[in-house]
């Protein structure tokens, strides 16, 4: 009798494995496809689209600033002004060369037109505007910008201006410590030190519940060592970006976790740096819908990594 139960149990498990694998495949997002028009950019110098460079090429500037933008006509002008004020100030490294890549993630408003207007307004700066034909999600826009940045170091930063851009210098210093020769490394902004301060306490109850719940899940999936995975202020050396972003699959809100898991798998060091942050009105996050999507995407992410469908190339 016991042997018969064992046979039935083994058969059931063996039958269940293909079913779980099939569900995983069906839930996984399709590959991110880049359309021909998305391989070009516009700038102050030319309204005619010009071909984008590749992340695979050697860097030609010190810093690329990647700004994902979806319907950001209200918040982008002040954020860009703050960004350029710092980059062109004496508080920044005066010899540091840079470019700004604004990636319009299929906006329904005039984000691209406004970005081009700003590029002409700040004519002394190299501002490039990339327009995606369809909305991919924040992760897709960041990935696209990173794959076409020219910087020896590449910074992703949100268009809302919630992070204090001057804190780039803290990330830069941390990067110098862990990657003095610009070897593969990541430095990320962290708001963990603000958890009990007014900046976070005054956030909505639902957002704080989401924050604590997400961190609990992240400990389970393998990035519990990072106190704040979701801060949109992350700096990558070019060698790190070359390894991480071609292997990125998720374009949705939880893409930050995938980037950090890839760094962990590739043994790329990550420095977590406290930064200043304040909440800005106009968040695109839908608490209930996006929380459920984050949970699903985390399961899909870990499932694909565990079965070996999603792999990062170590060389």
Secondary structure, DSSP 8 states (H G I E B T S, - for coil): -HHHHHHHHHHHHHHHHHHHHHHHHHHS-------GGGGEEEESS-SS-EE---TTS---EEEEEEEEESS-TTTHHHHHHHHHHHHTSTTS-TT--EEEEEEE-S-SSSHHHHHHHHHHHTTTS-EEEEE-SS---HHHHHHHHHHT--EEEEEEE-TT--B-GGGHHHHHHHHHHH-TT--SEEEEEE-GGGTTSHHHHTS-HHHHHHHHHHHHHHHHHT-TT-S-S--SEEEEEHHHHHHHGGG----STTHHHHHHHHHHHTT-EEEEEE--B---S-----HHHHHHHHHHHHHHHHHHHHHTSS-----
